[in-house]
Amino acid sequence: MNDRLDVFVLQVTDYKEHDALVKTLSQTHGLLTFIAKGLLKPESKNASACQPFSEANFTYDHQEGKGLQILHSATMIESHRKLREDLSKQVVMAVIVELLEQVLEDNYDPSLSDEVHKSLKVAVEGLETTDKPLNVLVFFLVQALSWLGIEPQVDECTVCGESKINSISMDEGGFVCSDCQKELQSPIFTAEFLYAFRIVNKVDLSNVKRYLTYQAPSMELVDYLYDFLAFHGNLSLKSWAFLKKWSIIN
Ligand SMILES: [Zn+2]
C-alpha cells in the first residue's frame, strides 16, 4: 500500500552508488530519512523534488520502527529555490537543519510536532522573502530554547525577582540585578543589549511575521543567544562556525 507524506527536504547525502539518503521533516512523522534509489542518476525523475529545502509529496510504504524508509516517488510542492541561490540564506538553513537534527533526534516530543513543523515553514518562507536572514535565525534559536524548556528569564532578576537589571548570567539562566551581579560577578551589559535580548526572547509563532520586518539583531546578540542555547541545551553545531566565517551581516 502506498503511503503519502508532505515533507520538507532537509538534507540530501550520497549513499550507495547512485542512491541518496534524503532527510525530511513532516508534521506527522518528525524527522524521517528515506533511501532514494537512483536519485543521483542524471535521468532521475525525483531529483528536482528532492533538493534541499524544497517541499515535496513523497509516496512510500511506511515501515513502522524502521530507521530508513524507501522512497517510491517524489512530487514537488514548492521548490524554495531562493534558499539555494543565496549563500547567506543557505548558511542560515544549514544551522536550522542541524539544530532540528540535534533537538529532535535525542529528545523528540511528539506534542511539539505541529509547532516544529509550523516553525520550519515560517523560517523557510520568511527566509525566502526577507533581506534579514538573522531575524529568521534568531526566531529559530528562540524556538529551540522553548522546545528544550531552557528559555532565559528576561522579565526580572532570575535570582531575586528584582525588576531593575544590568546583567545576564549564563549559569543562572537569565537577567540579573545589580546586587546579584556583584555576588555572581556576571558580565554587565548595556541597556540597549538587555532590551534587545528581551525583545528577541519574546519572539514566537504569534508575532514572528512582525519580527521579520523589525531591525536586524546585532551579531553579538545572535552569538550570545547561540551560546546560551549551546550551554543549556548541551549542543554544538558545526554549521555555526561556518556561519561566523561567512559573517552574514554586511
Ligand atoms: Zn537579583
Boltz pocket constraint, residues with backbone or C-beta under 6 A from the ligand:
constraints:
  - pocket:
      binder: B
      contacts: [[A, 157], [A, 158], [A, 159], [A, 160], [A, 161], [A, 162], [A, 176], [A, 177], [A, 178], [A, 179], [A, 180], [A, 181]]
      max_distance: 6.0
